[in-house]
Amino acid sequence: MCPTKAISLKEDVKGFIRPFVDDSKCIDCNKCIKFCHEYNKRNTNYIHNAYLASSKSKEILEHSSSGGVFSELARVFLDNGGYVCGASLIEPSVGTVKHIVIDNVDDIYKLRKSKYVESSLVDILPACLELVKAGKVLMFVGTPCQCAAIRNFLCDDEKLFVVDFICHGTGSPKVLKWYLSQEKTHIGKIHTLDFRYKNNESGSYFYISGDKGSKLIKNYSEGYPYAFATALIVADDCLNCKYATVERVSDITLADKCDGTGLDFDKSTILANSKRGVQLLESLVIELKQVSIASILENAWHLTSPNEPNLNRDKFFKSYTTLDYTKIYKTYLVMKPMTIWRRAALKLKAIVKQLI
């Protein structure tokens, strides 16, 4: 993109991949600004319909975070000669997550399930560009800001189909790697990392297992999932996210069931944000029930509100690698009674915001 190669993608102090400009090479052509999703907001779609949905396949449901709709969407594209790009857990022992491209239904499992950490796009954008240039149909799945980036990068090519999800922010890869290295002392080398463990008949459990044992964390109550859920370790951008809005950048938005009628981790909430999004969803052979858009807006506050800043965030990032792990854990990584009330207050605030 940059004609003088003045831009490089590097890890910042918090562990997120961000662009850095070499001023000595920059010629002020502003080409980077033209393509940057932070400067050029891409919320050009609006919610057409809202649904509750689930796959009819028991196997897909068992291996999905919620209703398995991603797998059903991916199968349609792959069965028709298309490609799918999404986040894959590359190395569980250190929590490495990167976007990859697949072209075979047998590889859908690589992209399934939630990953509460930033996924790197560094190596995959050129591959996506080449596919679209060759006339291939591509379904890209990512956070709303990643979807905006790919739309800018590929100039809204009609061969690109974009799927995002109701985003709670992206966790720091550096913090996840640190956390897993600390837990390794108790459970051995980690070979399983599941941000949304479902084998216990619930979808809100974080599970890691290693050579010596395993650890199961319930409902984001402590450890890494707690840090993520309370916005302690999310990126700076997430605290001012311009993509947390009913104006969507994607054709389809995926989410857990969030219509206010109770939990069901075998169902998904789906928003169709374009005509082709509606057409694709209603052509799938899945359980699909249309619900009111208002019911989703009332209950999915992250859809329209960025994360509230965590007051301990700066302190944590300054100290987590230098202080004793036990002290850090007790200070920052365990749910306290007040936190429960604060989260309830934030949810109420978001609901009131929708009513005003």
C-alpha positions in Angstrom: 0.0 0.0 0.0 2.7 2.5 1.0 4.8 3.4 -2.1 7.9 4.0 0.0 7.4 1.2 2.5 7.4 3.8 5.3 4.8 1.8 7.3 5.6 -1.3 9.3 3.3 -3.3 11.6 4.8 -3.9 15.0 3.8 -4.9 18.6 3.1 -1.9 20.8 3.8 -1.7 24.5 0.5 -3.4 25.4 1.1 -6.2 22.9 -1.2 -5.2 20.1 -0.1 -5.1 16.4 -0.2 -1.5 15.2 1.2 0.6 12.3 4.3 2.6 12.8 5.5 5.2 10.4 9.2 5.8 9.5 9.1 9.6 9.0 12.3 9.5 7.1 10.6 7.5 4.3 7.2 9.2 4.4 6.4 11.4 1.4 3.0 12.7 2.7 1.1 11.1 -0.1 -1.8 10.3 2.3 -2.4 6.9 0.7 -2.4 5.3 4.1 -5.1 7.7 5.4 -7.2 6.9 2.4 -7.2 3.2 3.2 -7.2 3.4 7.0 -10.5 2.3 8.7 -9.7 4.7 11.6 -9.8 7.7 9.3 -12.5 6.4 6.9 -15.4 4.9 8.8 -17.1 2.1 6.9 -20.5 1.8 8.7 -22.6 1.8 5.5 -25.1 -1.0 6.3 -28.0 -1.0 8.6 -29.8 -3.9 10.4 -32.5 -5.2 8.1 -33.6 -8.2 10.2 -32.7 -10.0 13.4 -33.0 -13.7 14.1 -32.4 -16.4 16.6 -30.7 -19.3 14.8 -29.0 -22.6 15.3 -27.5 -25.4 13.2 -29.5 -28.6 12.8 -26.3 -30.6 13.2 -25.6 -31.9 16.7 -21.9 -32.2 15.9 -21.6 -28.6 14.8 -23.4 -27.4 17.9 -21.1 -29.4 20.2 -18.0 -27.8 18.6 -19.3 -24.2 18.4 -19.4 -21.4 20.9 -23.2 -21.0 20.4 -25.5 -21.9 17.5 -23.0 -23.0 14.9 -24.2 -20.5 12.3 -20.6 -19.6 11.3 -20.0 -23.2 10.2 -23.2 -23.2 8.2 -22.2 -20.0 6.4 -18.7 -21.2 5.8 -20.0 -24.5 4.3 -22.1 -22.6 1.7 -19.1 -20.6 0.5 -16.7 -23.5 0.4 -19.2 -25.9 -1.3 -19.5 -23.4 -4.1 -15.8 -22.9 -4.7 -15.3 -19.9 -2.5 -12.9 -19.2 0.4 -13.2 -18.3 4.0 -10.9 -16.2 6.1 -11.1 -16.1 9.9 -9.3 -16.3 13.2 -7.5 -19.6 14.0 -5.8 -20.7 17.2 -2.4 -21.5 15.9 -0.5 -22.4 19.0 -2.5 -23.1 22.2 0.5 -23.2 24.5 1.1 -19.4 24.0 -2.3 -18.4 22.8 -1.2 -17.4 19.2 -4.2 -16.4 17.1 -3.9 -15.5 13.4 -6.3 -15.1 10.5 -5.9 -17.9 7.9 -7.7 -18.7 4.7 -9.4 -22.1 4.1 -10.8 -23.6 0.9 -12.1 -27.0 2.2 -15.0 -27.8 4.5 -12.8 -30.2 6.4 -10.9 -27.2 7.7 -13.9 -25.3 9.1 -13.0 -26.5 12.6 -9.8 -24.4 12.5 -11.9 -21.2 12.5 -14.7 -22.2 14.9 -15.3 -20.8 18.3 -14.6 -17.5 20.0 -11.1 -16.2 20.7 -10.9 -13.4 23.2 -7.6 -12.0 22.0 -6.5 -9.9 19.0 -6.0 -12.0 15.8 -3.2 -10.9 13.6 -4.0 -9.9 10.0 -0.3 -9.2 9.1 0.3 -12.2 6.9 -3.2 -12.7 5.4 -4.2 -9.4 3.7 -2.1 -9.9 0.6 -3.6 -13.4 0.2 -7.1 -12.0 0.4 -6.2 -9.4 -2.2 -4.9 -12.0 -4.6 -8.0 -14.2 -4.2 -10.4 -11.3 -5.0 -8.2 -10.1 -7.9 -8.5 -13.7 -9.3 -12.3 -13.4 -9.2 -12.7 -15.8 -6.2 -15.5 -15.3 -3.7 -14.3 -14.7 -0.2 -16.1 -14.7 3.2 -14.1 -12.7 5.7 -15.0 -13.0 9.4 -13.5 -10.7 12.1 -14.1 -7.9 14.5 -16.0 -4.9 13.1 -12.8 -2.9 12.8 -11.1 -5.7 11.0 -14.0 -6.0 8.6 -13.8 -2.3 8.0 -10.1 -2.7 7.3 -10.6 -5.5 4.8 -13.3 -3.6 3.0 -11.0 -0.6 2.6 -8.1 -2.7 1.6 -10.1 -4.6 -1.1 -12.1 -1.5 -2.1 -15.5 -3.1 -1.4 -15.0 -5.6 -4.1 -18.4 -7.4 -4.8 -16.6 -10.8 -4.4 -16.1 -10.0 -0.7 -18.7 -11.0 1.8 -18.2 -9.7 5.3 -19.2 -11.2 8.6 -18.5 -9.6 12.0 -19.8 -10.1 15.5 -21.0 -8.1 18.5 -17.6 -7.3 19.8 -16.5 -6.9 23.4 -13.1 -5.6 22.5 -9.8 -7.5 21.7 -7.6 -8.9 24.5 -3.9 -8.4 24.5 -1.9 -11.2 22.9 1.1 -10.3 25.1 -1.0 -10.6 28.3 -2.5 -13.9 27.2 1.0 -15.3 26.5 2.1 -14.1 30.0 -1.0 -15.6 31.7 -0.5 -19.0 30.1 3.2 -19.0 31.0 2.2 -18.5 34.6 -0.5 -21.2 34.6 2.0 -23.5 33.0 3.8 -23.9 36.3 0.6 -25.5 37.7 -0.8 -27.6 34.8 2.3 -28.2 32.7 2.7 -27.5 29.0 -0.6 -26.3 27.7 -2.1 -28.3 24.8 -5.8 -27.2 25.0 -7.1 -23.6 25.2 -10.8 -23.0 24.9 -12.2 -19.5 25.5 -15.8 -20.8 25.4 -15.8 -24.4 26.8 -19.1 -26.1 26.1 -18.6 -29.7 27.2 -20.0 -28.7 30.7 -23.3 -27.8 29.1 -22.5 -24.1 29.4 -20.9 -21.6 27.0 -19.3 -19.2 29.5 -16.4 -21.3 30.8 -12.7 -20.8 30.0 -10.7 -24.0 29.9 -7.1 -24.8 29.7 -5.4 -28.2 30.1 -1.8 -29.3 30.2 0.5 -32.3 30.9 -0.2 -32.0 34.7 -3.8 -31.0 34.9 -6.4 -28.5 33.8 -8.3 -25.4 34.9 -11.9 -24.4 34.4 -13.0 -20.8 35.1 -16.7 -20.1 35.3 -18.5 -17.1 34.0 -15.5 -14.8 33.6 -15.1 -14.8 37.3 -11.2 -14.7 37.4 -8.0 -15.0 35.5 -7.7 -14.0 31.9 -11.4 -14.2 31.0 -12.1 -11.8 33.9 -9.5 -9.4 32.7 -11.0 -9.5 29.2 -14.6 -9.1 30.4 -13.8 -6.1 32.5 -11.9 -4.3 29.8 -8.7 -4.5 31.8 -6.6 -5.8 28.9 -8.4 -4.6 25.8 -6.8 -2.3 23.2 -6.9 1.5 23.5 -9.1 1.7 20.4 -11.7 -0.5 22.0 -12.5 2.2 24.6 -13.5 4.6 21.9 -14.8 2.2 19.2 -16.6 4.0 16.4 -17.9 0.6 15.1 -20.1 0.0 18.2 -23.2 1.2 16.5 -26.4 0.0 14.8 -24.8 1.1 11.5 -22.9 -2.0 10.5 -19.8 -2.6 8.4 -20.8 -6.2 7.6 -23.3 -8.1 5.7 -24.1 -10.3 8.7 -23.4 -9.9 12.4 -23.1 -13.0 14.7 -23.6 -13.1 18.5 -24.7 -15.3 21.3 -28.4 -15.4 22.0 -29.2 -12.0 23.4 -32.9 -11.3 22.9 -33.7 -11.1 26.7 -35.6 -14.4 26.9 -32.9 -16.4 28.8 -29.7 -18.1 28.0 -29.3 -20.8 25.5 -25.7 -21.6 24.3 -27.0 -23.7 21.4 -28.6 -20.6 19.8 -27.1 -17.6 18.1 -28.4 -14.1 17.5 -27.9 -13.1 13.8 -28.3 -9.6 12.3 -28.7 -9.3 8.6 -27.3 -6.0 7.6 -27.6 -6.1 3.8 -30.0 -7.5 1.2 -27.5 -10.2 0.3 -27.1 -11.0 4.0 -30.8 -11.5 4.3 -30.9 -13.7 1.2 -28.0 -15.9 2.4 -29.4 -16.4 5.9 -32.9 -17.3 4.7 -31.4 -19.8 2.2 -29.5 -21.8 4.9 -31.0 -25.1 6.1 -30.9 -24.1 9.8 -33.3 -23.3 12.6 -34.1 -19.7 11.9 -36.7 -17.5 13.7 -37.1 -13.8 13.1 -37.2 -11.6 16.2 -37.6 -7.9 16.8 -34.5 -5.8 16.3 -35.5 -3.8 19.4 -35.2 -6.9 21.6 -31.6 -7.3 20.5 -30.8 -3.6 21.0 -32.2 -3.7 24.5 -30.1 -6.6 25.6 -26.9 -6.5 23.6 -25.4 -3.3 25.0 -22.0 -3.9 23.4 -23.6 -3.6 20.0 -24.0 0.1 20.5 -21.6 1.0 23.3 -17.8 0.7 23.6 -16.2 -0.7 26.7 -16.1 1.6 29.7 -12.5 2.3 30.8 -11.3 0.0 33.6 -9.8 2.2 36.3 -7.0 -0.3 37.0 -6.0 -0.7 33.4 -2.9 1.5 33.3 -1.7 0.2 36.7 -2.1 -3.4 35.5 -0.2 -2.9 32.2 2.7 -1.2 34.1 3.1 -3.9 36.7 1.9 -7.3 35.5 5.3 -8.5 34.2 7.3 -7.2 37.2 5.3 -8.0 40.3 4.6 -11.5 41.8 2.0 -13.4 39.9 0.0 -14.2 43.0 -0.2 -10.6 44.0 -1.2 -9.5 40.5 -3.9 -12.2 40.4 -5.4 -11.2 43.7 -5.3 -7.5 42.9 -6.5 -7.5 39.3 -7.7 -10.9 38.2 -10.4 -11.9 40.6 -14.0 -10.7 40.6 -14.9 -8.5 43.6 -18.5 -8.0 44.9 -18.5 -4.3 43.7 -17.7 -5.4 40.2 -20.9 -7.3 39.9 -22.9 -4.2 40.8 -20.8 -2.0 38.5 -21.5 -4.3 35.6 -25.2 -4.2 36.3 -25.0 -0.4 36.4 -23.2 -0.3 33.1 -25.9 -2.5 31.5 -28.6 -0.3 32.9 -26.8 2.8 31.5 -26.7 1.3 28.1 -30.4 0.5 28.2 -31.2 4.0 29.3 -29.1 5.3 26.4 -31.2 3.4 24.0 -34.4 4.9 25.4 -33.3 8.5 25.3 
